[in-house]
Amino acid sequence: MQTETLAVRCVDLPLASGEVMVADGIEGEDPQVFPRSGTSLLLRGELRRRGFHVRSGPLRATGTATSGDPVLHLARCTPPGAGKQVLGAVTAPGDETAAAAVRDVFGQLEAAFRPRTVLLASPRSFCAGVDRAIEIVERVLADRGSPVYVRKQIVHNIHVVRSLERRGAVFVDDLDEVPAGATLVFSAHGVSPEVREHADARRLDVIDATCPLVTKVHAEARRFAQHGDTVVFIGHAGHEETEGTLGEAPDNMVLVESVADVEALRVPDPDRVSYLTQTTLAVDETAGIVAALTERFPALRAPRSEDICYATTNRQEALRAVAADSDLVLVVGSVNSSNSQRLVELSTRQGISAQLIDDASEIDPAHLREAAVVGLTAGASAPPELVEEVVDVLAGLGAVTVKEREVIQENVHFALPRAVRAR
């Protein structure tokens, strides 16, 4: 990679120490224009992780600068099969810390240049419950205008949340933040009866976007509790789905997260025990916990059908189909997405390094250095266009061959709530 540092006079570009401008394009007196490159996204992301305030956009250089003007750092390269690229980053005059960081990231990107294969796991990205929840909020916004309040994140993905916020959705943690009588949407993860009662007391116009598969688990919790069982719920403490389900029968339900929790469990009547699970758990780990429960409580009653949802199961099976042949697995999804986290853990258990990324800017270039084959998937709440963005960014580092491995076709669809359909 050929690198150079130019003193330039830039138009309307005041930079302070610790700030970096990553150029999407550069135009100068001797016109040199280049399009936004996927590698610039990696450059921005890595600089942010190093603590710099990063801006981006087109840059116009207007001539030779004085010592008090910004410094333009250029890297010219031709990744194998990717065509010529120019990366540009501007630092404040005298900010050697930022300048050194830019040069170091240039070097990381150069080390990652190589042809590679991308194995796309299929199914990936949105499931029927996520599609339904997002459509509910979109329809309510279109019909009623903003603001429309949503309890918690409608689904666990920051890009989805930000997109809906731009359209007028307001996400709240506490119902007391919602004006009395306003429209409120319950998220796809479900809520407890206590939350519903609170909404009724505040005269909120509630539209329920709870995934039907979560609603099914809630119904099972009530049925088992009415039977007099101790209902063991296998899930993750603090997750909204767990809190909502436990709230269906708080006096009859206990939470376990591991085999160790099962071993420590004490119940009033060992012959009256049943179990349910969070819908987004790892299938293999959950099987081990269920086996431990069965050993301790031979009369254990199971749900009428599997609680771990079809989308979680399918995405885990699809990842198995690509992970073993990959040098690195990238999982697109937010950190609070349970099903996305389980995909990372599944890959790690198979001995394959995995990184959870909200989008392509979070890819660590150092992870790509030895990765000739990249497995790529996305959690059930991650938009599919973010997967396409990752492929585009990898293509900026060298020729990419994309191979999709489909384990099953999904054709599940959930009807919208009547209140939304009627409008």
ABEGO torsion letter per residue (X at the ends): XBBBBBBBBBBGBBBBBGBBBBBABBBBABBBBBBBBAAAAAAAAAAAAAGBBBBBEBBBBAEBBBAABBBBBBBBBBBBGAEBBBBBBBBBBGBAAAAAAAAAAAAAAAAABBBBBBBBBOBBEBBAAAAAAAAAAAAAAAAAEOBBBBBEBABBBAAAAAAAAAAGBBBBABAAABBBGBBBBBBAAEBBAAAAAAAAAAGBBBBBABBAAAAAAAAAAAAAAAAGBBBBBBBBBGBAAAAAAAAABAAABBBBABAAAAAABBBABAABBBBBBBAABBAAAAAAAAAAAAAABAABBBBABBABBAAAAAAAAAAAAAAAABABBBBBEBAABAAAAAAAAAAAAAGBBBBBBABAAABBAAAAAABABBBBBBBAABBAAAAAAAAAAAAAAEBBBBBBBBABBBABBBBBBAAAAAX
